[in-house]
Amino acid sequence: MFSRNIQKLKLAVQKGLNLLFKPAQTPQAKWLEAIALGALFIIGLAHWGYFLNWFTNRFDMGDWHQYVAPYLVFLSKGFRSGQLPLQGAGPLLVPGQYLARPNRPLSPQILLLSFLDPAKFVLVNVWLMYAVGFAGLLVIKKRYALSLISFTLLFLLFNFNGHITDQYVVGHIEWVGYFLLPFFVLLVLHMLEGGRTGWGWVAGVAATMLVINLMGAFHFFLWSMAFLLFLAIFQPRFWAPVLTAIIASGLLSMIRILPAVVEYANGGGITFMTGFISISQMLDSFVVLHPPYLLNVQSVPIGGWEFDFYLGLLGFAFMLYFGVLRSWIHQKTYRALYLPMLVLVFFSLGDMYRPLFYSPIPFMDSQRAPTRFIIIPLIFLIMLASLQFESFIKNWDLDKWKEKVIVVAGAVFIGFDLFQHSNYWRLSNLTTKVLEKYGDAVQVTLVNHPDAPYVISVVAGLALTVIALIILAILVLRERKMTGPKSGQIPSSALHES
């Protein structure tokens, strides 16, 4: 009897491991996988709720107080009074022209401020964009037939790494645009894999960048465009589609770009901080759990969140081994990604970016914290690591149950490390009650005074966005009519290269 029960337990464990390590095939397996995916999604919702202290944000620290509260209160007052929130006044709403700063949100969900108070909106906004990002990860899972264990590793490292958590907890609400990066990665991989890069692909890139800009995530727009530009420089065969996509992205996002160009024609007036002071500090940012802190580099105080990309030791090893070493050896299709990644890493070091920061090139002086540049390489490496790990385990049979148990334990340890990081950095641990220092400074009022340059820039930007949208739609429909919707399918060999 005892041995029979042991045998049944062993079979149950093997079936469970098989569900984790093999893409679902049978109806029962698909149902179980759907339940597991739902559980992961709920874990993410709970994480962000816990991390941001649910609906009790007091806007009493850092950028929450100086930027976020004025933005959200301004929008809320405008919507609730039936006025168009274009101009405001307040000690922290600088400049008063709302659309003049490209990091202010203009996405559709800001309409929720008509009935949600800012504290509730903050978390609901994160939940909405987290759901969009989760959908993007599911597209990757389906496209590359990822098993549940590979998807789980991708899910953990993408959603809970130190960069996205730290940036958001200090009040950089525009970082919700980060959750759109899976779609950008998919478009880039599509191009490398030999997929069609006609107007449909160009429109996909431009639309993704528009949504990113509407979130206020102008930084991600610049980094993504820079990555594509470097990719085309090193791979001239991609020059035509990439240049077209960059131009289309800029034109489609003019509603956010043009007002900022007019406002900051003479520069943004911000101070360059510096990048990683050494390679060892960069490596440290991935594997060492640091508390929130301020660095003083060259007498400039820098928030520790700018030097934290925490993955944990196992998470970093997973990314390095599968995303760099094995992917380089076994997936030649993606080798074109590494030089653009190296360029962004190069500019994240020390003062390497300083000459560009002080150059007359538009928007170069908007990137005061060059350490952020490595988030695009980081996301690509996490994605590549997940794809290569799936290739690594796809032929494992039931006899490898010990190896599977070790992998599952590793995933649990990675999740544990990431949770510990979030627990350390969560909002309730950082709040400093600076309202007692500033007083009730988050006071904004809606104003309406003549400001021709601003109004013209907004109207012209909106017109250019609408015109670009119409032209792109016509070109995409014409292309589909001429070539058919399935003409862009990727050769299967590109997905299974070894």
N, C-alpha and C positions, 0 to 999 in steps of 0.2 A: 504493500500500500504506500509506504513512504517513498520508495523508489519510483512508483508510478506518479505520485504527486510532483516529485522532483522533475520527472520527465515532462509532465504537463507544464510546469513552470518554465522549464527550459524552452519548450516549444512556443509558449506565450511571449517570452523575452525575444526569441528569434523573430517571431512575427512582428513584434513591435519595432525591433531594429530594422527589419526589412521595410517597414512602412516609412521609417526615417531615411533610409539610404537608397530607396528606389522610387522613382517617380510613380505616382499612383496610376494603376491600370484598371483594376476592377472597380465596379460601382461602390462596393463596400470600402475599398481603400480610398476612393475619391471622397466619400463622405467623411471618413476619419481624418483625412488630410484637411478638408474644409473646416472641420471642427478645430483642428490644431492651428490652422491659420487664423481662425477667428479668435482663438485664445491669445495668440501672439499680438493681434491687433488690439485686443482689450488690455493686454499688458502695457502696450505703448501708451494707450489713453491714460491708464492709471499712473504710469511713470510721469507723464507731463503734468497731470493733476497734482501729484505729490511734489514734484520738483518745483512747480510754480506756486505751491501753497494754495492750490485750488482757486477759489474766487476771492481771496482775501488780500490781494496785492494792494499795498498802501502807498505805492509810488513814492517811497521815502528814501531812495538811495540812487546814486549815480544817474545814469541816463533815464531810468524810470521817472525820476523827478524832473530832470532838466529838459528832457525831450519828449518822452512818451506821453506823460500826463498832459502837457500843453497841446500836443497833437490831438489826442483822443477827446479831450474836453472841448477843444475847438470844433472838431467834427460833430460831436454829439450836440453841441449848442446849435450848430448850423442846421442839422437835420431836424431837430426837434422844434426849431422855430420856423422851419420851412424856407430858410435862406440858403443860398448857394455858398458853401464855405470856401471862398477863394482868398479873402484877405482878413487878417485878424490883428489884434494888438495885445501885448502882454509882455511882462519882463523876460519870459523865457521863450516866447514865440518869435524867434529871430531867424531869418527875416519874417516879416508879417505876411508876405506873399506865400501862401501855403504851398503852391506847386513849384516854387522856386528851388526847393531842396528836393533832390531826386530820391532821398531816403525816406520820405514821408509816404505813408500808404495811400494808394488811390484804387485799391482793388475792390471788387463788388461787395465783399463782405463788410466793408466799413459802414454799409447801410444798416448793419445790425446795431450800430450805435444809436439808431433811432429809438430803440427800446431796451438795449442792454447798457448798463453802466460800464465805464472803462475797465474796471477790475474783472468783470465777467467776460467782456469782449476779449481781453488778452488771452485767456485760456481757450475760449471757443475758437478764436482765430488759429491758435496753435493746433488744436484738435482737427480743424478743417483741413489745414495744410498738411498735417501729419497723415491724414487719410488720403490726400492726393499723392503724397510720397509713397505711402503703402501701396496704392494702386500702381504706381510706377514700378515698384519692386516686384509686384505680381506679374506685370507685363514682362519683366526680365526673366522671372521664374518660368513663365510659359514659353517664352521665345527660346530659352536655352535649356528647357526641360530639366530644371534644377530639382533635386530631391529636397525633402523637407529639412534635412540637416544642413545642406548647403544654403538654402534660403534663410534658415534661422541664423546662421553665422553672418550672412549679408545683412539681415534685419537688425541684428544687435549692433554691429559695427557702424552701420550707416546711421541709425537713429539715435544712438546714445554715446557717440564719441565725445571727447572733451571739447572739441571746437564748437559744435552746435549747441551743446548744453551751456557752456560757459558764456558764449556770446549772447545767448538769449537771457540768461539769468541776470546779466548786468544791464538789460534794457534795450538790447539791439533787436527790436521787434521786427525789423525788416529782414532778419535772418530766416523768417519763414519761407523766403524764396529758395532757401537751401533744399527744401523738400521737392523742388521741381528738377533737381539735378539728375535723377534717374532717367528722365526723358531726354535730357541733353546727352547723357552717356549713350543711350540707345541710338540716338541719331548719329553720333560720331562712330560708334561701332558699326552701324549700318553702312556708312560710307567706307570704312576700312574693309569690310567683308565683301565689298563688290556690289552692294545694292545700288539701285538707281538713285542718282543725286540730281534729279531734275527739279522742277518748280515745286513739286510736292515736298521734297526734302528741304528745299530752301524755305518754304512756307512753314514747315515744322519747326525749324530752328528759329525763324523770326517770331513765330507765335509763342514759342517757349520763352524767348527773351522778352517779349512784350509782357507776358504774365509775370515774369520775374521782376521787371521794372515796375509794374503796377503794384507789386508787393512792397515797393520801396527798396528792393534788393539790388540797387544800382551797382554795388561792388561785384556781385556775382555776374552781372551782365558784362562788366569790363573784363573780369578774369576769364570768363568763357570765351569772349571774343578774342582776347589775347592768346588763349590756348589754341583756338582754331587758326589764328594768324601764324603762330609758330609752327603748327602742324603743316600748314601749306608751304611755309618757307622751306622746311626740311623735306617735304614730299610735294614737289612741284606739280605732280599729276592731279593733286586736289586743289590747285590754285583757283581754277574757274568756279567750282561750286562753293568753295569757302569764301572767296571774295564776294560772290553774289549774295551769299547768306549773311555776311557781315553788313553789307550795304542795306540789304532788305531788313535786317534786324534793327539797324539804326533808324531807317525811315519809319518802320512800323512803331517804334518806341518814341517818336518825336514828341508825343504829348508829355513825356517825362523829361526828355533831353533838352528840348529847345528852351523852355523857361529857365532851366538851370544854366544853360549857356549864356543867356542874357544876364542873369543875376550874378554869375561868377566869371564874367568875361575877363576880369582883372585878377583872377585867382581866388582861392578859397580862404586864404589867410590862416591856414592851419600849420602846425609845426610837425616836421618830419620826426618820427620817433626813433626807429632803427629796427633792423631785423634780428634774427638769431645771432648772438655774438660768437657762436662756435657751432661746429657740427655736433659736438657732444651735447650742447644745450638743446639742439633740435631733436636728437635721439631721446634725451631726457624728457622732452615734452610728450613723447608717446608712451613712455613706460613708467614714469614716476608720478605718483599721486601727490600733487602739491596743493596746499590750501590756497584760498584766494589771497593775493598779496600784491604789493606794488614793487616793481623794480625801479632802480634809478640808474639808467644807462646814459652816460654822457650828460648827467645832470637833468635828464628828462624823465619824469615819473611815468612809468608804463604799467598798465594793468596786467596782472598775471594771466588773465584770461586770453591775452594776445600771445601767450607762450605755452598754451595748453591744448594739445591735440590728443589727449589721453585715449589709448586703446587697451592699456594693460600689457603686461609682458607677453602673455599668450596671444592676445589679439594682434599685437605688433609682429610677433613671430609668424603668425598665420599670414598676415598681409605681405610680409617680406618674402617668405618662402614661396607661397603660391602666387602672389601677385607680381613678384619681380623675377625670382629665379626660375621657377617652373614655367611661368607664362612666357618668359623670354626664350626658354629652350624649346617648349612644346607648341607655342602658338605664334608662328612667325607673322601671321596676319596683323597682330597687335603691336609689333615692334615699333611701328611708326609713332606710337604714343609716348615713348620714353624720352626722346629728345625734347619735345615740348614740355614734358614734366620736369626735366632737368633744368630747363631755362627758368621756369617759375620757381623752382627750388633755389637756383642761383640768386635770383632777385630777392629771395626771402632772407638772405644772409647779410648781416651787418649793414654797411652803407652802400651795398651794390646798387640799390634802387635810387639812391639819393640824387644822382645826376638827372635821372628821368623825372623825379619828383619836382625838381627846380627848373625843368625844361619848359619851353613855351608850348609843348604839346598839350592839347585840351584834355582836361580831366586827370592828367598824370598826378597833379597835386592833390587829388582826392584820396589817394592811397597812402595815408600816413603810417599805416602799420603793415609793413611788407611781409611779416610773418604769416599773414592771412593768405598769401598767394598759394601756399602749399595745400589748401583745402581742395582745390581742383585735382591735383595729382593724387591726393589721398583718396578721394572718392573713386577715381578711376582704378587705383590699385586695389581698393576693397572689392570693387566689382570684378576685376580680373581675377583676384584671388578666389572668389566664390565660383567663377566659371571654371577655373583650373582645378579647384578642389573637386568639383563635380566630375570632371574628366578623370581625376585621380581615383575616385571611388566607384565609378560607374560599373566596373567589372567585379566588384567585390561580391563574393557569394556568401551563403549562410555560414560557411566554415570560418569566416573572419569575424566571428562574433566578439572576440576579445578586442580586436582592433576597433570595432564599432563602439564598444563600451568605452574605450579610451577616448575616442572622438567625442562621444556624447558628454563624457566627464569634462573634456576640454571646453566644449561649448558652454557647459554650466559654469565653469571657472571664469570664462570670458564674461559671461553675463554677470557673475558675482562682482568681478572687478569694476565693470561699468556701473553697476548699481552703487557700489561703494563710492565711486567718484561722484555720481549724481547726489547721493546722500550727503556727501561732504559739501557740495557746492549749492545745494538747494536754496531757494530764495529766502526761506525763513532763517537760514544761518548767516546770510549776508546783510540782511536789513540793518540799517544803522540809525534810523530815526532822524535823518537830516532835516525833516520838516521843522524840528525845533530850532534848527539853525537858520533855515531859509524863511521861516514864517510861511504864511499862506501865499507863496509866490506863484502857485499854479493858477493864476487868474488870467483868463483870456476873454476877449470880447470880439465879436464880429464887427468889422468896419467896412465901409464902402466909400473909398475916395479915389479920385482920378489917378490912374497909374498906367499910362498908355503903353510903355515898353512891356510891362508885365502882361497886360490884357492882350496885346498883340501877339506876344510870344505864346500865350496859352491857346488863343484862337488859331494861330498859324500851326502850332504843334498838333492840335487836334485835327486840323484839316489835312496835314501831311500824313498823320496816322490813318485817317479814314481813306484817303486816296490810295495809300500804299496797301491797305487792306483790300480795297476793291480790285486793284490791279493784280495783287497776288491771287485773289480768288479767281479772277478771270483766267490767269495763266495756268493755275492748277486745274481748273475745269477743262480748259482747252487741251492740256497735256493728257488728262485722263481720257478725254474723248478720242484723242489720237492714238494713244498707246494702250489703253485699258488699265483698270485698277490693279491688276496683278503683275504688271510688268516689272515691278521693283523687287520681286522676290529674290532672296539671297541664295546663292548656290549652297547646297547642303555641305559641300566640302569645306566651305569657309567656317562652318560651325563646328566641325569635327576634326579640324586639323590636329595632327599629333606630331 
